[in-house]
Amino acid sequence: MVVKIGIKRHRIDLERAGRTQTTTGDLTKTWVRFARVWADVIPLRGAEAIQAQQTTATVTHSIRMRRTPESATLTPADRVKFGRRIFELTSVVDIGERRREIEATGHEITA
């Protein structure tokens, strides 16, 4: 049986923290895109947000994407950029442990 995981309509960037040396020799944290994927960015409402917050930090959005070699390496230490919006992640799971779809939950931060 083939399970369709739906059409993903948002183009997002998966970003990972790195370090860059400034002209003065100091190291500064930078964010580098390591993948661009199609996803669904879903705001959580009412009970969903409350239920999600009971086990993690503030959670306002769910971001679902197809599992690719790049998205499979996504961790809560990474972040998602959606247009000008940036999401700090609180969890990343392989939905149903079927190696088909990844769900990241988190909250929007100011860039």
N, CA, C and O atoms as CSV, one atom per row, in Angstrom:
chain,resi,resn,atom,element,x,y,z
A,1,MET,N,N,0.836,-1.178,0.000
A,1,MET,CA,C,0.000,0.000,0.000
A,1,MET,C,C,0.884,1.246,0.000
A,1,MET,O,O,1.810,1.347,0.804
A,2,VAL,N,N,0.609,2.176,-0.879
A,2,VAL,CA,C,1.365,3.417,-0.970
A,2,VAL,C,C,0.622,4.496,-0.202
A,2,VAL,O,O,-0.564,4.729,-0.431
A,3,VAL,N,N,1.324,5.150,0.707
A,3,VAL,CA,C,0.733,6.231,1.485
A,3,VAL,C,C,1.193,7.544,0.893
A,3,VAL,O,O,2.394,7.791,0.782
A,4,LYS,N,N,0.244,8.396,0.509
A,4,LYS,CA,C,0.595,9.701,-0.029
A,4,LYS,C,C,0.753,10.662,1.137
A,4,LYS,O,O,-0.114,10.752,2.007
A,5,ILE,N,N,1.872,11.378,1.145
A,5,ILE,CA,C,2.107,12.294,2.259
A,5,ILE,C,C,1.691,13.714,1.931
A,5,ILE,O,O,1.977,14.643,2.686
A,6,GLY,N,N,1.021,13.879,0.811
A,6,GLY,CA,C,0.449,15.186,0.499
A,6,GLY,C,C,1.386,16.109,-0.243
A,6,GLY,O,O,2.595,15.890,-0.328
A,7,ILE,N,N,0.785,17.135,-0.769
A,7,ILE,CA,C,1.533,18.136,-1.504
A,7,ILE,C,C,2.084,19.157,-0.518
A,7,ILE,O,O,1.343,19.718,0.289
A,8,LYS,N,N,3.355,19.386,-0.588
A,8,LYS,CA,C,4.001,20.370,0.270
A,8,LYS,C,C,4.058,21.675,-0.507
A,8,LYS,O,O,4.567,21.697,-1.628
A,9,ARG,N,N,3.548,22.765,0.060
A,9,ARG,CA,C,3.402,23.988,-0.716
A,9,ARG,C,C,4.311,25.142,-0.313
A,9,ARG,O,O,4.288,26.194,-0.950
A,10,HIS,N,N,5.102,24.961,0.727
A,10,HIS,CA,C,6.003,26.024,1.171
A,10,HIS,C,C,7.451,25.631,0.915
A,10,HIS,O,O,7.854,24.506,1.210
A,11,ARG,N,N,8.229,26.550,0.370
A,11,ARG,CA,C,9.650,26.317,0.151
A,11,ARG,C,C,10.390,26.844,1.383
A,11,ARG,O,O,10.286,28.028,1.705
A,12,ILE,N,N,11.126,25.985,2.066
A,12,ILE,CA,C,11.839,26.391,3.280
A,12,ILE,C,C,13.318,26.062,3.151
A,12,ILE,O,O,13.724,25.218,2.352
A,13,ASP,N,N,14.108,26.753,3.958
A,13,ASP,CA,C,15.538,26.473,4.047
A,13,ASP,C,C,15.829,25.865,5.407
A,13,ASP,O,O,15.346,26.352,6.429
A,14,LEU,N,N,16.614,24.809,5.419
A,14,LEU,CA,C,17.091,24.213,6.658
A,14,LEU,C,C,18.474,24.795,6.893
A,14,LEU,O,O,19.342,24.729,6.023
A,15,GLU,N,N,18.674,25.369,8.079
A,15,GLU,CA,C,19.938,26.051,8.377
A,15,GLU,C,C,20.629,25.436,9.584
A,15,GLU,O,O,19.993,24.985,10.537
A,16,ARG,N,N,21.953,25.434,9.507
A,16,ARG,CA,C,22.782,24.882,10.584
A,16,ARG,C,C,23.770,25.944,11.030
A,16,ARG,O,O,24.291,26.703,10.214
A,17,ALA,N,N,24.025,25.992,12.336
A,17,ALA,CA,C,24.954,26.974,12.889
A,17,ALA,C,C,26.382,26.650,12.477
A,17,ALA,O,O,26.795,25.492,12.415
A,18,GLY,N,N,27.108,27.703,12.203
A,18,GLY,CA,C,28.520,27.580,11.880
A,18,GLY,C,C,29.277,28.718,12.543
A,18,GLY,O,O,28.678,29.554,13.219
A,19,ARG,N,N,30.556,28.754,12.360
A,19,ARG,CA,C,31.396,29.822,12.915
A,19,ARG,C,C,32.179,30.471,11.781
A,19,ARG,O,O,32.723,29.790,10.912
A,20,THR,N,N,32.224,31.784,11.806
A,20,THR,CA,C,32.980,32.555,10.824
A,20,THR,C,C,33.935,33.474,11.563
A,20,THR,O,O,33.583,34.062,12.586
A,21,GLN,N,N,35.128,33.593,11.044
A,21,GLN,CA,C,36.104,34.479,11.659
A,21,GLN,C,C,35.960,35.876,11.065
A,21,GLN,O,O,35.951,36.046,9.846
A,22,THR,N,N,35.847,36.875,11.941
A,22,THR,CA,C,35.738,38.262,11.494
A,22,THR,C,C,37.110,38.798,11.123
A,22,THR,O,O,38.125,38.136,11.338
A,23,THR,N,N,37.132,39.988,10.569
A,23,THR,CA,C,38.414,40.604,10.186
A,23,THR,C,C,39.304,40.880,11.393
A,23,THR,O,O,40.521,41.009,11.258
A,24,THR,N,N,38.684,40.971,12.590
A,24,THR,CA,C,39.472,41.204,13.808
A,24,THR,C,C,39.933,39.897,14.448
A,24,THR,O,O,40.625,39.908,15.466
A,25,GLY,N,N,39.543,38.769,13.845
A,25,GLY,CA,C,39.970,37.478,14.369
A,25,GLY,C,C,38.986,36.812,15.307
A,25,GLY,O,O,39.202,35.677,15.730
A,26,ASP,N,N,37.899,37.509,15.639
A,26,ASP,CA,C,36.887,36.927,16.523
A,26,ASP,C,C,36.034,35.918,15.754
A,26,ASP,O,O,35.820,36.053,14.550
A,27,LEU,N,N,35.557,34.914,16.470
A,27,LEU,CA,C,34.632,33.956,15.867
A,27,LEU,C,C,33.212,34.415,16.134
A,27,LEU,O,O,32.880,34.808,17.252
A,28,THR,N,N,32.378,34.365,15.113
A,28,THR,CA,C,30.988,34.756,15.256
A,28,THR,C,C,30.091,33.646,14.715
A,28,THR,O,O,30.446,32.967,13.751
A,29,LYS,N,N,28.934,33.467,15.337
A,29,LYS,CA,C,27.983,32.440,14.916
A,29,LYS,C,C,27.261,32.909,13.659
A,29,LYS,O,O,26.757,34.030,13.596
A,30,THR,N,N,27.219,32.032,12.660
A,30,THR,CA,C,26.482,32.315,11.438
A,30,THR,C,C,25.566,31.134,11.140
A,30,THR,O,O,25.788,30.028,11.634
A,31,TRP,N,N,24.553,31.367,10.342
A,31,TRP,CA,C,23.642,30.299,9.943
A,31,TRP,C,C,23.828,30.036,8.458
A,31,TRP,O,O,23.812,30.960,7.646
A,32,VAL,N,N,24.004,28.762,8.111
A,32,VAL,CA,C,24.279,28.366,6.741
A,32,VAL,C,C,23.204,27.384,6.277
A,32,VAL,O,O,22.896,26.410,6.963
A,33,ARG,N,N,22.641,27.660,5.099
A,33,ARG,CA,C,21.633,26.743,4.548
A,33,ARG,C,C,22.308,25.449,4.132
A,33,ARG,O,O,23.307,25.462,3.413
A,34,PHE,N,N,21.750,24.315,4.592
A,34,PHE,CA,C,22.278,23.037,4.151
A,34,PHE,C,C,21.279,22.274,3.298
A,34,PHE,O,O,21.614,21.233,2.733
A,35,ALA,N,N,20.044,22.785,3.198
A,35,ALA,CA,C,19.054,22.157,2.322
A,35,ALA,C,C,17.907,23.128,2.071
A,35,ALA,O,O,17.590,23.969,2.912
A,36,ARG,N,N,17.298,22.997,0.913
A,36,ARG,CA,C,16.067,23.720,0.577
A,36,ARG,C,C,15.058,22.655,0.170
A,36,ARG,O,O,15.288,21.888,-0.765
A,37,VAL,N,N,13.933,22.621,0.890
A,37,VAL,CA,C,12.940,21.569,0.675
A,37,VAL,C,C,11.527,22.158,0.634
A,37,VAL,O,O,11.288,23.287,1.061
A,38,TRP,N,N,10.610,21.361,0.110
A,38,TRP,CA,C,9.192,21.717,0.147
A,38,TRP,C,C,8.623,21.194,1.451
A,38,TRP,O,O,8.970,20.099,1.895
A,39,ALA,N,N,7.740,21.983,2.068
A,39,ALA,CA,C,7.179,21.599,3.367
A,39,ALA,C,C,5.804,22.229,3.558
A,39,ALA,O,O,5.377,23.081,2.779
A,40,ASP,N,N,5.134,21.797,4.597
A,40,ASP,CA,C,3.920,22.450,5.080
A,40,ASP,C,C,4.276,23.114,6.402
A,40,ASP,O,O,4.778,22.453,7.311
A,41,VAL,N,N,4.025,24.400,6.519
A,41,VAL,CA,C,4.243,25.136,7.758
A,41,VAL,C,C,2.853,25.352,8.350
A,41,VAL,O,O,2.030,26.080,7.795
A,42,ILE,N,N,2.609,24.702,9.493
A,42,ILE,CA,C,1.265,24.655,10.059
A,42,ILE,C,C,1.239,25.324,11.431
A,42,ILE,O,O,1.872,24.832,12.365
A,43,PRO,N,N,0.516,26.442,11.569
A,43,PRO,CA,C,0.370,27.036,12.905
A,43,PRO,C,C,-0.479,26.115,13.783
A,43,PRO,O,O,-1.489,25.572,13.335
A,44,LEU,N,N,-0.061,25.950,15.024
A,44,LEU,CA,C,-0.841,25.127,15.954
A,44,LEU,C,C,-1.878,26.005,16.639
A,44,LEU,O,O,-1.632,27.178,16.918
A,45,ARG,N,N,-3.032,25.421,16.904
A,45,ARG,CA,C,-4.116,26.182,17.523
A,45,ARG,C,C,-4.466,25.579,18.882
A,45,ARG,O,O,-4.308,24.382,19.119
A,46,GLY,N,N,-4.938,26.441,19.745
A,46,GLY,CA,C,-5.535,26.050,21.019
A,46,GLY,C,C,-4.967,24.821,21.673
A,46,GLY,O,O,-3.837,24.838,22.161
A,47,ALA,N,N,-5.743,23.742,21.689
A,47,ALA,CA,C,-5.378,22.521,22.406
A,47,ALA,C,C,-4.105,21.892,21.859
A,47,ALA,O,O,-3.323,21.325,22.622
A,48,GLU,N,N,-3.878,21.984,20.528
A,48,GLU,CA,C,-2.661,21.419,19.955
A,48,GLU,C,C,-1.434,22.094,20.557
A,48,GLU,O,O,-0.480,21.417,20.939
A,49,ALA,N,N,-1.452,23.409,20.644
A,49,ALA,CA,C,-0.317,24.155,21.181
A,49,ALA,C,C,-0.125,23.847,22.662
A,49,ALA,O,O,1.007,23.667,23.110
A,50,ILE,N,N,-1.206,23.784,23.421
A,50,ILE,CA,C,-1.116,23.490,24.855
A,50,ILE,C,C,-0.570,22.087,25.065
A,50,ILE,O,O,0.293,21.877,25.917
A,51,GLN,N,N,-1.069,21.120,24.292
A,51,GLN,CA,C,-0.604,19.747,24.425
A,51,GLN,C,C,0.881,19.652,24.072
A,51,GLN,O,O,1.634,18.972,24.769
A,52,ALA,N,N,1.309,20.312,23.016
A,52,ALA,CA,C,2.713,20.276,22.610
A,52,ALA,C,C,3.605,20.932,23.652
A,52,ALA,O,O,4.734,20.490,23.862
A,53,GLN,N,N,3.120,21.976,24.307
A,53,GLN,CA,C,3.931,22.704,25.275
A,53,GLN,C,C,4.112,21.936,26.583
A,53,GLN,O,O,4.997,22.273,27.370
A,54,GLN,N,N,3.311,20.934,26.828
A,54,GLN,CA,C,3.451,20.202,28.078
A,54,GLN,C,C,4.722,19.370,28.112
A,54,GLN,O,O,5.211,19.033,29.190
A,55,THR,N,N,5.259,19.038,26.956
A,55,THR,CA,C,6.470,18.222,26.941
A,55,THR,C,C,7.686,18.975,26.414
A,55,THR,O,O,8.811,18.488,26.533
A,56,THR,N,N,7.479,20.151,25.833
A,56,THR,CA,C,8.599,20.902,25.270
A,56,THR,C,C,8.441,22.376,25.603
A,56,THR,O,O,7.482,22.784,26.258
A,57,ALA,N,N,9.389,23.154,25.144
A,57,ALA,CA,C,9.302,24.609,25.283
A,57,ALA,C,C,8.148,25.117,24.417
A,57,ALA,O,O,7.448,24.321,23.791
A,58,THR,N,N,7.950,26.407,24.377
A,58,THR,CA,C,6.874,26.993,23.607
A,58,THR,C,C,6.891,26.480,22.174
A,58,THR,O,O,7.908,26.573,21.487
A,59,VAL,N,N,5.774,25.946,21.730
A,59,VAL,CA,C,5.643,25.417,20.380
A,59,VAL,C,C,4.481,26.131,19.710
A,59,VAL,O,O,3.362,26.109,20.222
A,60,THR,N,N,4.733,26.762,18.572
A,60,THR,CA,C,3.671,27.475,17.868
A,60,THR,C,C,3.413,26.930,16.471
A,60,THR,O,O,2.361,27.200,15.892
A,61,HIS,N,N,4.358,26.164,15.916
A,61,HIS,CA,C,4.217,25.668,14.552
A,61,HIS,C,C,4.723,24.235,14.411
A,61,HIS,O,O,5.621,23.788,15.125
A,62,SER,N,N,4.114,23.545,13.471
A,62,SER,CA,C,4.575,22.227,13.046
A,62,SER,C,C,5.026,22.379,11.596
A,62,SER,O,O,4.330,22.993,10.787
A,63,ILE,N,N,6.181,21.825,11.270
A,63,ILE,CA,C,6.715,21.921,9.920
A,63,ILE,C,C,6.957,20.500,9.429
A,63,ILE,O,O,7.802,19.778,9.960
A,64,ARG,N,N,6.196,20.109,8.400
A,64,ARG,CA,C,6.291,18.750,7.868
A,64,ARG,C,C,6.936,18.766,6.499
A,64,ARG,O,O,6.592,19.581,5.643
A,65,MET,N,N,7.876,17.856,6.304
A,65,MET,CA,C,8.600,17.782,5.028
A,65,MET,C,C,8.872,16.332,4.677
A,65,MET,O,O,8.883,15.462,5.548
A,66,ARG,N,N,9.089,16.078,3.403
A,66,ARG,CA,C,9.492,14.743,2.984
A,66,ARG,C,C,10.886,14.458,3.533
A,66,ARG,O,O,11.705,15.362,3.693
A,67,ARG,N,N,11.131,13.210,3.812
A,67,ARG,CA,C,12.458,12.819,4.290
A,67,ARG,C,C,13.389,12.728,3.092
A,67,ARG,O,O,13.125,12.002,2.134
A,68,THR,N,N,14.464,13.464,3.161
A,68,THR,CA,C,15.518,13.422,2.151
A,68,THR,C,C,16.824,13.154,2.895
A,68,THR,O,O,16.840,13.214,4.125
A,69,PRO,N,N,17.905,12.862,2.199
A,69,PRO,CA,C,19.173,12.680,2.921
A,69,PRO,C,C,19.529,13.899,3.779
A,69,PRO,O,O,20.110,13.759,4.855
A,70,GLU,N,N,19.170,15.115,3.288
A,70,GLU,CA,C,19.482,16.333,4.038
A,70,GLU,C,C,18.533,16.517,5.216
A,70,GLU,O,O,18.977,16.774,6.335
A,71,SER,N,N,17.237,16.386,4.974
A,71,SER,CA,C,16.276,16.617,6.063
A,71,SER,C,C,16.395,15.550,7.155
A,71,SER,O,O,16.021,15.798,8.301
A,72,ALA,N,N,16.906,14.382,6.815
A,72,ALA,CA,C,17.084,13.319,7.804
A,72,ALA,C,C,18.134,13.693,8.846
A,72,ALA,O,O,18.179,13.093,9.920
A,73,THR,N,N,18.992,14.691,8.537
A,73,THR,CA,C,20.024,15.099,9.488
A,73,THR,C,C,19.569,16.272,10.364
A,73,THR,O,O,20.317,16.718,11.234
A,74,LEU,N,N,18.349,16.773,10.143
A,74,LEU,CA,C,17.830,17.906,10.904
A,74,LEU,C,C,17.732,17.568,12.388
A,74,LEU,O,O,17.271,16.486,12.750
A,75,THR,N,N,18.165,18.491,13.248
A,75,THR,CA,C,18.086,18.305,14.702
A,75,THR,C,C,17.530,19.580,15.339
A,75,THR,O,O,17.449,20.609,14.668
A,76,PRO,N,N,17.147,19.535,16.615
A,76,PRO,CA,C,16.689,20.748,17.292
A,76,PRO,C,C,17.748,21.848,17.379
A,76,PRO,O,O,17.411,22.998,17.659
A,77,ALA,N,N,19.004,21.522,17.148
A,77,ALA,CA,C,20.053,22.548,17.144
A,77,ALA,C,C,20.022,23.380,15.863
A,77,ALA,O,O,20.626,24.451,15.803
A,78,ASP,N,N,19.318,22.890,14.835
A,78,ASP,CA,C,19.198,23.592,13.565
A,78,ASP,C,C,18.006,24.536,13.619
A,78,ASP,O,O,17.332,24.639,14.644
A,79,ARG,N,N,17.748,25.224,12.514
A,79,ARG,CA,C,16.570,26.083,12.450
A,79,ARG,C,C,16.005,26.060,11.042
A,79,ARG,O,O,16.646,25.587,10.104
A,80,VAL,N,N,14.783,26.583,10.911
A,80,VAL,CA,C,14.090,26.628,9.627
A,80,VAL,C,C,13.848,28.081,9.258
A,80,VAL,O,O,13.400,28.879,10.081
A,81,LYS,N,N,14.152,28.416,8.005
A,81,LYS,CA,C,13.867,29.753,7.500
A,81,LYS,C,C,12.758,29.621,6.461
A,81,LYS,O,O,12.871,28.851,5.507
A,82,PHE,N,N,11.689,30.382,6.661
A,82,PHE,CA,C,10.529,30.360,5.776
A,82,PHE,C,C,10.270,31.801,5.350
A,82,PHE,O,O,9.637,32.568,6.076
A,83,GLY,N,N,10.761,32.158,4.173
A,83,GLY,CA,C,10.705,33.559,3.750
A,83,GLY,C,C,11.569,34.381,4.684
A,83,GLY,O,O,12.759,34.104,4.836
A,84,ARG,N,N,10.979,35.395,5.317
A,84,ARG,CA,C,11.713,36.206,6.289
A,84,ARG,C,C,11.547,35.686,7.715
A,84,ARG,O,O,12.150,36.216,8.649
A,85,ARG,N,N,10.739,34.662,7.876
A,85,ARG,CA,C,10.477,34.115,9.206
A,85,ARG,C,C,11.493,33.033,9.546
A,85,ARG,O,O,11.911,32.259,8.685
A,86,ILE,N,N,11.881,32.994,10.819
A,86,ILE,CA,C,12.833,31.994,11.289
A,86,ILE,C,C,12.206,31.232,12.453
A,86,ILE,O,O,11.624,31.824,13.363
A,87,PHE,N,N,12.337,29.911,12.405
A,87,PHE,CA,C,11.780,29.055,13.445
A,87,PHE,C,C,12.885,28.317,14.179
A,87,PHE,O,O,13.706,27.631,13.570
A,88,GLU,N,N,12.891,28.469,15.497
A,88,GLU,CA,C,13.792,27.719,16.362
A,88,GLU,C,C,13.086,26.398,16.651
A,88,GLU,O,O,11.896,26.387,16.965
A,89,LEU,N,N,13.804,25.299,16.548
A,89,LEU,CA,C,13.182,23.985,16.681
A,89,LEU,C,C,13.272,23.450,18.111
A,89,LEU,O,O,14.260,23.660,18.814
A,90,THR,N,N,12.215,22.758,18.513
A,90,THR,CA,C,12.213,22.103,19.819
A,90,THR,C,C,12.244,20.578,19.686
A,90,THR,O,O,12.701,19.884,20.594
A,91,SER,N,N,11.756,20.056,18.551
A,91,SER,CA,C,11.831,18.616,18.327
A,91,SER,C,C,11.800,18.318,16.835
A,91,SER,O,O,11.273,19.092,16.035
A,92,VAL,N,N,12.377,17.178,16.484
A,92,VAL,CA,C,12.373,16.683,15.109
A,92,VAL,C,C,12.119,15.184,15.188
A,92,VAL,O,O,12.854,14.460,15.860
A,93,VAL,N,N,11.083,14.718,14.506
A,93,VAL,CA,C,10.756,13.286,14.547
A,93,VAL,C,C,10.490,12.744,13.144
A,93,VAL,O,O,10.037,13.459,12.251
A,94,ASP,N,N,10.785,11.468,12.984
A,94,ASP,CA,C,10.449,10.736,11.765
A,94,ASP,C,C,9.044,10.182,12.013
A,94,ASP,O,O,8.865,9.266,12.817
A,95,ILE,N,N,8.061,10.736,11.326
A,95,ILE,CA,C,6.664,10.378,11.581
A,95,ILE,C,C,6.449,8.893,11.319
A,95,ILE,O,O,6.716,8.395,10.225
A,96,GLY,N,N,5.965,8.202,12.333
A,96,GLY,CA,C,5.691,6.773,12.227
A,96,GLY,C,C,6.924,5.916,12.032
A,96,GLY,O,O,6.810,4.717,11.777
A,97,GLU,N,N,8.102,6.509,12.146
A,97,GLU,CA,C,9.367,5.804,11.935
A,97,GLU,C,C,9.361,5.015,10.631
A,97,GLU,O,O,9.830,3.878,10.566
A,98,ARG,N,N,8.808,5.662,9.577
A,98,ARG,CA,C,8.703,4.996,8.281
A,98,ARG,C,C,9.714,5.530,7.277
A,98,ARG,O,O,9.766,5.063,6.139
A,99,ARG,N,N,10.523,6.511,7.693
A,99,ARG,CA,C,11.554,7.083,6.824
A,99,ARG,C,C,10.958,7.713,5.568
A,99,ARG,O,O,11.524,7.621,4.478
A,100,ARG,N,N,9.787,8.362,5.749
A,100,ARG,CA,C,9.110,9.003,4.624
A,100,ARG,C,C,8.874,10.490,4.860
A,100,ARG,O,O,8.952,11.293,3.930
A,101,GLU,N,N,8.585,10.853,6.115
A,101,GLU,CA,C,8.222,12.232,6.411
A,101,GLU,C,C,8.799,12.652,7.758
A,101,GLU,O,O,8.807,11.879,8.716
A,102,ILE,N,N,9.287,13.902,7.813
A,102,ILE,CA,C,9.874,14.471,9.021
A,102,ILE,C,C,8.944,15.569,9.526
A,102,ILE,O,O,8.412,16.353,8.740
A,103,GLU,N,N,8.753,15.621,10.845
A,103,GLU,CA,C,8.004,16.718,11.443
A,103,GLU,C,C,8.897,17.422,12.451
A,103,GLU,O,O,9.430,16.804,13.372
A,104,ALA,N,N,9.049,18.723,12.260
A,104,ALA,CA,C,9.792,19.559,13.204
A,104,ALA,C,C,8.786,20.474,13.878
A,104,ALA,O,O,7.908,21.030,13.218
A,105,THR,N,N,8.908,20.632,15.177
A,105,THR,CA,C,8.053,21.583,15.884
A,105,THR,C,C,8.938,22.648,16.502
A,105,THR,O,O,10.089,22.396,16.859
A,106,GLY,N,N,8.377,23.850,16.622
A,106,GLY,CA,C,9.148,24.936,17.180
A,106,GLY,C,C,8.353,26.215,17.252
A,106,GLY,O,O,7.126,26.218,17.157
A,107,HIS,N,N,9.080,27.302,17.421
A,107,HIS,CA,C,8.427,28.599,17.521
A,107,HIS,C,C,9.198,29.629,16.698
A,107,HIS,O,O,10.399,29.501,16.456
A,108,GLU,N,N,8.458,30.655,16.280
A,108,GLU,CA,C,9.046,31.710,15.470
A,108,GLU,C,C,9.871,32.637,16.354
A,108,GLU,O,O,9.460,32.998,17.457
A,109,ILE,N,N,11.031,33.011,15.852
A,109,ILE,CA,C,11.889,33.949,16.571
A,109,ILE,C,C,12.122,35.169,15.694
A,109,ILE,O,O,11.884,35.125,14.487
A,110,THR,N,N,12.578,36.236,16.285
A,110,THR,CA,C,12.913,37.432,15.525
A,110,THR,C,C,14.321,37.262,14.971
A,110,THR,O,O,15.250,36.882,15.684
A,111,ALA,N,N,14.453,37.552,13.691
A,111,ALA,CA,C,15.761,37.383,13.043
A,111,ALA,C,C,16.771,38.370,13.548
A,111,ALA,O,O,17.919,38.360,13.103
